[in-house]
């Protein structure tokens, strides 16, 4: 790849990262809230009667609001940053890696929501929810990233490889 093309691609990748983060992750929330609500509702319908109105799922014993924090938009954005800031990946492979990572994280997040539902009316729900949100979600993101890099045979390190390349241009 020509040096000017490589620099242009590097700029485009980091510009995309900034662009996707603008508006408080608006694009992620717009996609993930309805998708998470509909998927969770569809899975719950297998086991019980549910009604979905907007982003609220009504169950016989509880009401679940798929709030912005439920969809883990920041986790999806972090995965996006990790993948876009990784050098030496062809666009097709990068798109496939993002698709893989998003699919894995989405499935893990739906699983997290389904695991928490039986505990909604328990006194310790908020603590359990906090543990899942703050600790388990970190493990989900890191595991998803490493599994994705293994599946797609990605060898470069996020940011570091780009930093080394820019440093080599300055010398």
C-alpha positions in Angstrom: 0.0 0.0 0.0 1.3 3.4 -0.9 2.3 5.7 2.0 -0.2 8.4 1.1 -3.0 5.8 1.0 -1.9 4.4 4.3 -1.9 7.9 5.9 -5.4 8.6 4.4 -6.8 5.3 5.7 -5.3 6.0 9.2 -6.9 9.5 9.2 -10.2 8.0 8.0 -10.2 5.4 10.7 -9.6 7.9 13.6 -12.0 10.4 12.1 -14.7 7.6 12.0 -14.0 6.9 15.7 -14.6 10.6 16.6 -17.7 10.9 14.3 -19.3 7.8 15.8 -18.8 9.1 19.3 -20.4 12.5 18.6 -23.9 13.1 20.0 -23.4 11.0 23.1 -23.3 7.8 21.1 -26.7 8.7 19.5 -26.3 6.2 16.5 -25.6 3.3 18.9 -28.6 4.1 21.0 -30.9 4.5 18.0 -30.0 1.1 16.7 -29.5 -0.8 20.0 -32.5 0.2 22.1 -35.2 -1.1 19.7 -33.1 -4.1 18.7 -32.4 -5.1 22.3 -36.1 -4.6 23.3 -37.5 -6.6 20.4 -34.9 -9.4 20.7 -35.4 -9.7 24.5 -39.2 -9.6 24.1 -39.1 -12.3 21.4 -37.0 -14.6 23.6 -39.2 -14.0 26.6 -42.3 -14.8 24.6 -41.0 -18.4 24.3 -41.5 -18.8 28.1 -44.2 -16.3 29.1 -46.8 -13.8 28.0 -45.2 -10.5 27.1 -46.3 -7.1 25.7 -43.8 -4.8 24.1 -44.6 -1.1 24.0 -41.7 1.0 22.8 -38.8 0.0 24.9 -40.9 -1.4 27.7 -41.6 -5.1 28.1 -44.5 -6.0 30.3 -44.4 -9.5 31.9 -46.9 -11.0 34.2 -44.7 -10.4 37.3 -42.6 -7.4 36.2 -42.0 -4.5 33.9 -38.7 -4.2 32.1 -37.6 -0.9 30.6 -34.7 -1.3 28.1 -33.1 1.9 29.2 -30.0 3.3 27.4 -27.7 1.8 30.0 -29.2 -1.7 29.3 -28.0 -1.7 25.7 -24.3 -1.2 26.5 -23.7 1.4 23.8 -20.5 2.4 25.4 -19.3 -1.2 25.2 -20.1 -1.3 21.5 -18.3 2.0 21.0 -15.3 0.7 22.8 -15.2 -2.4 20.5 -15.5 0.0 17.6 -12.6 2.0 18.8 -10.5 -1.1 19.4 -11.2 -2.4 15.9 -10.9 0.9 14.0 -7.7 1.8 15.8 -6.1 -1.4 14.8 -3.8 -1.0 11.8 -3.1 -3.3 8.8 -6.6 -4.7 8.4 -8.2 -4.6 5.0 -11.6 -2.9 4.9 -13.5 -6.1 4.2 -11.8 -7.9 7.1 -12.4 -4.9 9.4 -16.1 -4.9 8.5 -16.3 -8.6 9.2 -14.5 -8.2 12.5 -16.9 -5.4 13.6 -19.8 -7.6 12.6 -18.4 -10.5 14.5 -17.7 -8.4 17.6 -21.1 -6.7 17.6 -22.9 -10.1 17.2 -21.0 -11.7 20.1 -21.4 -8.7 22.4 -25.1 -8.3 21.5 -25.7 -12.0 22.3 -23.8 -11.7 25.6 -25.8 -8.5 26.5 -29.1 -10.2 25.8 -28.0 -13.1 27.9 -27.1 -10.7 30.7 -30.5 -9.1 30.6 -32.3 -12.5 30.6 -30.2 -13.7 33.5 -31.1 -10.6 35.5 -34.9 -10.8 34.9 -35.7 -13.4 37.5 -34.1 -11.2 40.2 -36.0 -8.0 39.3 -38.2 -8.0 42.4 -35.4 -9.1 44.8 -34.0 -6.7 47.4 -30.4 -7.3 46.0 -31.3 -6.7 42.4 -29.6 -3.3 42.2 -26.4 -4.7 43.6 -26.5 -7.7 41.2 -27.3 -5.3 38.3 -24.4 -3.1 39.3 -22.0 -6.1 39.3 -23.2 -7.2 35.9 -23.1 -3.7 34.5 -19.7 -2.7 35.8 -17.7 -5.9 36.2 -19.1 -8.5 33.9 -19.5 -6.1 31.0 -15.8 -5.4 31.1 -15.1 -9.1 30.8 -17.6 -9.3 27.9 -15.9 -6.5 26.0 -12.4 -7.9 26.4 -13.4 -11.4 25.7 -15.3 -10.3 22.6 -12.3 -8.3 21.3 -9.8 -11.2 21.9 -12.2 -13.8 20.3 -12.8 -11.5 17.3 -9.0 -10.9 16.8 -8.4 -14.7 17.0 -11.3 -15.5 14.6 -10.1 -12.9 12.0 -6.4 -13.5 12.6 -5.7 -9.9 13.5 -2.1 -9.4 14.6 -1.8 -5.6 15.0 -2.4 -3.9 18.3 -4.9 -1.1 18.6 -3.3 2.4 18.6 0.2 1.1 19.3 0.8 -0.1 15.7 -0.4 3.3 14.3 1.7 5.1 16.8 4.8 3.1 15.7 4.0 3.9 12.0 3.6 7.6 12.7 6.8 7.6 14.7 8.6 6.0 11.8 7.5 8.8 9.5 8.9 11.4 11.8 12.4 9.8 11.9 
